[in-house]
Amino acid sequence: MNRDLEVLTNLYKPYKISKSGKCTILNTMEGDYVVKGNTKIDYKYLYHYLHSRNFSYFPKLVDGSRASTNVFEYQEDLSIDTSQKALDLIHIVALLHSKTCYFKEITNDRYKQIFDDLKNNINYVKNYYNEWYESFIKEIYYTPSQYLFLRNYSLLYNAIAYVEAKTDAWFLRVKDQNKMRVCLIHNNLKLEHFLKNEEAYLISWEEYTFDTPVLDLFHFYQNEWMHIPFLEIFSAYQDDNTLLEEERLLLDILISIPMKIELGSNELENTRKIRELINYLSKSSKIVLNT
């Protein structure tokens, strides 16, 4: 990329060069540009496909001819309320999904594979935290983190029982289906990957793929659950692009599986991590119960 950046600097003659994360910003008299290292994806193909589906909420690709860099038109991101920005983002994502969705024929074992993966994940987390419980309960004196964990263990127990039952119910619903609704998903939704000014722009498409829309919602939740009122976000998405019943059930399962945390030697940090786990379970439970 360094060689390309040198060539681009000579070409665009910027009066200012700055870094923003992994990107380089070139400020020129003709306009501002973002130089980003190239990836395995073909942005020209992606943008052409999105245009063909009447979806244009992405920054203009100025130059995609180089092997190691892409040049995009720079877009300023206005400072707006986090909740408002999240709502703006989810409306754009719902539009992306609705514009690109179709029903894909699948093999007989596709849903069985998803079911087995879910079960394996659930069993792993169940055994992981059961070992904590069995270890902590034997202690005569509890550390603050151990006490916090044991006092709230019922949240973990109930969450695992819920996802075990719902996973079985989900598989009974889909096991005889030979089609799955898929769409183009961004696959790495975060507030920082959404720019808002007079228009709206999704950026950082490097992980995009065609899969169930549930994954975009789940990844967005994983990335931003601490900062956003997701009950309203999921409701707004449903108003724009209603999930199928099996998709809604799968989303409930995914957000309800307890996250894995690891403890270390710092007791203050251990307590913080367990509090975060408890908050995640509580928030997920409220979303599931109210949707």
C-alpha positions in Angstrom: 0.0 0.0 0.0 2.9 2.4 0.7 3.9 2.5 -3.0 0.3 3.1 -4.1 -0.1 5.8 -1.4 3.0 7.6 -2.8 1.5 7.4 -6.3 -1.9 8.7 -5.1 -0.2 11.5 -3.2 1.5 12.6 -6.4 -1.8 12.2 -8.3 -4.2 14.0 -5.9 -1.6 16.5 -4.5 -3.2 16.8 -1.1 -2.5 19.8 1.1 -3.1 17.6 4.2 -2.7 13.8 4.9 -4.0 12.3 8.1 -4.7 8.8 9.5 -8.1 7.5 10.7 -7.8 4.0 12.0 -6.4 1.9 9.1 -7.4 4.5 6.5 -5.5 7.5 5.1 -7.4 10.7 4.4 -6.3 13.0 1.6 -7.6 16.6 1.7 -7.2 18.2 -1.7 -8.4 21.4 -3.4 -10.8 19.2 -5.5 -12.3 17.2 -2.6 -11.4 14.8 0.2 -10.7 11.1 -0.3 -10.3 8.0 1.9 -7.5 5.6 0.9 -8.1 2.1 2.3 -6.0 -1.0 1.9 -7.5 -3.4 -0.6 -9.1 -6.7 0.6 -10.2 -9.9 -1.0 -13.6 -8.3 -1.9 -14.3 -6.6 -5.2 -15.8 -3.3 -4.3 -16.7 -2.5 -8.0 -18.7 -5.8 -8.2 -20.3 -5.2 -4.8 -21.4 -1.6 -5.6 -22.6 -2.7 -9.1 -24.8 -5.3 -7.5 -26.2 -3.0 -4.9 -27.0 -0.4 -7.5 -28.8 -3.0 -9.5 -31.0 -3.6 -6.4 -31.7 0.1 -6.1 -29.6 0.4 -2.9 -27.0 3.2 -3.0 -26.2 4.0 0.7 -22.4 3.7 0.4 -19.6 6.1 -0.3 -18.6 6.6 -3.9 -15.7 4.4 -5.1 -13.3 6.9 -6.8 -10.6 4.5 -7.8 -10.7 0.7 -7.5 -8.1 -0.1 -10.1 -5.1 -0.7 -7.9 -4.2 -4.1 -6.4 -3.5 -2.9 -2.8 -5.7 0.2 -2.3 -9.2 1.5 -2.9 -10.0 5.3 -3.0 -13.4 6.4 -1.7 -15.1 9.8 -1.6 -14.7 11.1 1.9 -17.9 11.7 3.9 -18.2 13.7 7.1 -20.0 12.0 9.9 -22.2 14.4 11.8 -22.3 14.2 15.6 -25.8 13.0 16.5 -27.4 11.1 19.4 -26.3 7.5 19.6 -29.8 6.1 19.8 -30.9 8.2 16.8 -27.9 7.1 14.8 -28.7 3.5 15.6 -32.3 4.0 14.4 -31.0 5.6 11.2 -28.6 2.6 10.7 -31.3 0.0 11.3 -33.6 1.6 8.7 -30.8 1.4 6.1 -30.0 -2.2 7.0 -33.7 -3.2 6.8 -33.8 -1.6 3.3 -30.6 -3.5 2.3 -32.1 -6.8 3.4 -35.4 -6.2 1.7 -33.8 -5.1 -1.6 -31.5 -8.2 -1.8 -33.4 -11.0 -0.2 -34.5 -14.2 -2.0 -35.3 -17.8 -1.0 -32.3 -20.1 -1.5 -32.7 -23.9 -2.0 -30.7 -25.7 0.6 -29.6 -29.3 1.2 -31.5 -31.5 3.7 -28.7 -31.2 6.3 -28.3 -27.4 6.3 -30.7 -26.7 9.1 -29.4 -29.8 11.0 -25.9 -28.3 10.8 -27.1 -25.0 12.3 -29.0 -26.9 15.0 -25.9 -29.0 15.8 -23.7 -25.9 16.0 -26.1 -24.2 18.3 -26.4 -27.2 20.6 -22.6 -27.6 20.7 -22.2 -23.9 21.6 -24.9 -24.1 24.3 -23.4 -27.2 25.8 -20.0 -25.7 25.9 -21.2 -22.6 27.7 -23.3 -24.6 30.0 -20.4 -26.9 31.1 -18.0 -23.9 31.2 -20.1 -22.0 33.8 -21.1 -25.2 35.6 -17.5 -25.7 36.3 -17.2 -22.2 37.8 -20.2 -22.9 40.0 -18.9 -26.2 41.3 -15.5 -24.6 42.0 -16.8 -21.4 43.6 -19.4 -23.1 45.8 -16.8 -25.1 47.6 -15.0 -22.0 48.8 -15.4 -21.0 52.5 -14.9 -17.3 51.8 -16.0 -15.9 48.5 -14.2 -13.2 46.6 -16.4 -10.3 45.4 -16.5 -11.7 41.9 -17.3 -15.2 43.1 -20.1 -13.9 45.3 -21.5 -11.8 42.4 -21.5 -14.9 40.1 -23.1 -17.2 42.6 -25.8 -14.7 43.6 -26.8 -14.3 39.9 -26.2 -17.9 38.8 -30.0 -18.3 38.3 -29.8 -15.8 35.4 -27.3 -18.1 33.6 -29.2 -21.2 34.5 -32.5 -19.8 33.1 -30.8 -18.4 30.0 -29.3 -21.8 29.2 -32.6 -23.6 29.8 -34.4 -21.1 27.6 -32.0 -21.5 24.6 -32.0 -25.3 25.0 -35.8 -25.4 24.7 -36.1 -22.7 22.0 -33.4 -24.4 19.9 -35.4 -27.6 19.9 -38.5 -25.7 19.0 -36.7 -23.9 16.2 -35.4 -27.1 14.7 -38.8 -28.7 14.8 -40.1 -25.8 12.8 -37.5 -25.8 10.1 -36.2 -29.3 9.8 -38.4 -30.2 6.8 -37.9 -27.0 4.9 -35.8 -27.0 1.8 -35.4 -23.2 1.4 -34.0 -20.5 3.5 -34.4 -16.7 3.1 -31.1 -15.1 2.5 -29.9 -11.6 1.6 -26.8 -9.6 1.3 -25.7 -8.8 4.8 -23.0 -6.4 5.9 -21.8 -8.9 8.5 -19.9 -6.4 10.7 -22.5 -3.8 11.8 -21.2 -1.2 14.3 -22.1 2.4 14.8 -18.6 3.4 13.6 -19.4 1.7 10.2 -22.3 4.1 9.6 -21.9 7.7 8.5 -24.7 10.2 8.6 -24.9 13.7 7.1 -27.4 14.8 4.5 -27.3 11.2 3.3 -26.5 7.9 5.0 -23.6 5.6 4.2 -22.7 2.1 5.3 -18.9 1.6 5.1 -16.4 -1.2 5.7 -18.1 -4.0 3.7 -15.1 -6.4 3.8 -17.1 -9.1 5.7 -20.2 -9.0 3.5 -21.8 -12.2 2.4 -25.2 -13.7 1.5 -26.8 -15.3 4.6 -29.8 -15.0 6.9 -30.6 -11.4 7.9 -30.6 -12.6 11.5 -26.8 -12.5 11.5 -26.6 -8.7 10.9 -29.0 -8.1 13.7 -27.1 -10.4 16.0 -23.7 -9.0 15.2 -25.0 -5.5 15.7 -26.4 -6.5 19.1 -23.1 -8.1 20.1 -21.1 -5.0 19.1 -23.4 -2.3 20.6 -25.6 -3.9 23.3 -24.2 -1.7 26.0 -24.9 1.6 24.3 -28.2 1.2 22.5 -31.8 0.5 23.5 -32.2 -2.6 21.3 -35.8 -3.2 22.0 -36.6 -0.1 20.0 -34.0 -1.0 17.3 -35.4 -4.5 16.7 -39.0 -3.1 16.7 -38.0 -0.5 14.1 -36.4 -3.2 11.9 -39.6 -5.4 12.2 -41.7 -2.4 11.0 -39.5 -2.1 7.9 -38.7 -5.7 7.1 -40.6 -8.3 9.2 -38.6 -11.4 10.2 -40.1 -14.7 9.5 -41.2 -16.6 12.6 -38.2 -19.0 12.5 -35.8 -16.0 11.9 -37.3 -14.2 15.0 -36.9 -17.4 17.0 -33.3 -17.8 15.9 -32.4 -14.3 16.8 -33.9 -14.8 20.3 -31.7 -17.9 20.7 -28.5 -16.2 19.5 -28.8 -13.1 21.7 -29.8 -15.3 24.8 -26.8 -17.6 24.7 -24.5 -16.3 27.5 -21.3 -14.8 26.3 -18.0 -16.4 27.4 -15.8 -14.4 29.8 -12.4 -15.4 31.2 -11.2 -14.5 34.6 -7.6 -13.5 35.5 -5.6 -12.4 38.6 -7.1 -8.9 38.9 -10.1 -9.2 41.2 -11.5 -5.8 40.2 -11.4 -6.7 36.5 -13.0 -10.1 37.3 -15.9 -8.4 39.1 -16.3 -6.0 36.2 -16.5 -8.9 33.7 -19.1 -10.8 35.7 -21.2 -7.7 36.1 -21.0 -7.2 32.3 -22.2 -10.8 31.8 -25.1 -10.3 34.2 -26.1 -7.0 32.4 -25.9 -8.8 29.1 -28.2 -11.6 30.3 -30.6 -9.2 31.9 -30.9 -7.0 28.8 -31.3 -10.0 26.4 -34.0 -11.5 28.7 -36.0 -8.2 28.6 -35.7 -8.0 24.8 -36.9 -11.6 24.3 -39.8 -11.2 26.7 -41.0 -8.0 25.1 -40.9 -8.9 21.4 
